[in-house]
């Protein structure tokens, strides 16, 4: 069962603060380097995840590193860390997102360990999938670099 289905649970509706928000294509949802304490579930549409890379002292490039769609989530690191946002998220098209308050979600998971386990398991599975994708990307970049210099 995807995380989005959890929002239908009466206990979650009662214990976790969340709102549905609509965005138009090109709207910036989250900006890299900004503070945040909420995560997002994609109810409809898709978003682009962008990351900035310093090319030279004067030049920076922003690249799309992922595109997420219905049922995917982002911003989950803000729930577990006070670090600034690690990427910019932009609406790739018209989309509806569920913005979930991190502190009420953590409290809910503490007070409802069985459902908390379900939530953490899905978050962890998503993070593992992203780590594998990043490993593949890093390997491809390293291979390209070694071919260029070797």
N, C-alpha and C positions, 0 to 999 in steps of 0.2 A: 504494500500500500504506500503510495507516495505521501510525502509530508503534507502536501496541499490538502489531502483528505482529512488530516488531523483537525483542520479548522472546523469541520462539521461536528466534532465531538463536543457535547454540551459542557463537559468539564473544562475543556480548553477555551471555549467561548467565554466561560465564566472567569477563568483564572489567568488568561493571557491577554494583554492589551494588543490589539492589532487593528489596522485600518486598510481598506482597499483604496489604492491611488491609481489614477489614470495618467499616462504620459503619452506625448506625441513623439513621432519620429524625430530624433535629434536632441530631445530633452536630456540634459545631464541629470542623472538620478543621484549619483554619488561621485564626489570628486577626490581624486588621489591626493593624499596629504591632509584631508580634512578629518575632524573628529567624528565619531559616530558610536552609537550604542544599540543600533537595531540591525536586524537582518531582513532580507526580502525573499519572498517566494514569488515565482512568476506564474500568474494565473492565466494570462493570455499574452500572445505576442512574443517578442524576443528582445534581448539586450546584447550589446557589445561590451566586452570587458577590454579596456585599453590600459596599457602600461607605458610610462615614460622611460626613455633610455637616454642617458647623456652620451651624445656622439662626440662632441668636443667640448671645450670649456664654454664656448659660445652657442653651441647648437644642441638641441634636445629633440628627440623624435618620439612620437606617440604611435604605438602599434597596437592593432587588435590582437589580443592573445587568446580570445575565446568568444564564442557566441552561445548564449544560453537561451533556453526556450521553456515553454509550458512545463511546470513541475520542477524545474531547476531552482536553485537558490543561490544567493550571494550575500556577502556582508556578514557571514556567520562569525568571522574572526573577531569582529567588534564586540560580540557577546562575551568572549573569553579573554579579551585583551584590551587594554586602554590605548594601544598603539593607534596611530593615525591610519586612515584608509590606505590600502596598498595599491589600489587601482581606481581608475575612473570607469563609471558605468553609464552608458548612453543608450537610450531607447533606439533599437534598430528599426522599429516600426511602432505603430500605435500599440500600446500594451497596458495591461492592468497588473499591478503588483500588490502583494500583501506585505505591508510593512509591519514587522513584529517587534515590539519593545523587548529588548534583550533582558532587562532586569526582571520583568514579569515572567518571561519564558524560563529563566534560570530558577526563579522561585517555584514556578509550576513543576519543573522537573524534579526539584528537591522534595516537594510535597507529594508528588505522584511518581515514585521511582519506576513503576512498570511502564508508564507512558514516557517517562524521562529516558528510559533505556531505549525505547523505540525511536525517539527523536535523536538521541546521540548516535545510535547505530546508523540512521540515515545520513546524518551530518558526516559521520566518519566515512561511510561508503563514498559519499560525494567527494570528500577530501582525498581519499585514496585514489579515486579516478583522476582527479586533477593532478595529483603528484605523479602518476604514471604518464599522463600527457606531458607534463613539464619535463620529466626525465627523457621522454622520446624527443621532445623539442631540443633540449640541451645536447643530447647525443647527436642529433642532426647538425646542430650549429658547430659542435666540436669537430665532427667529420668534415664539414665544409671548410673550417679554419685549417685543419691539418692538411687537407688537399691543396689549399691555397699557399701555405707556407712550406709544404714538403715537396 
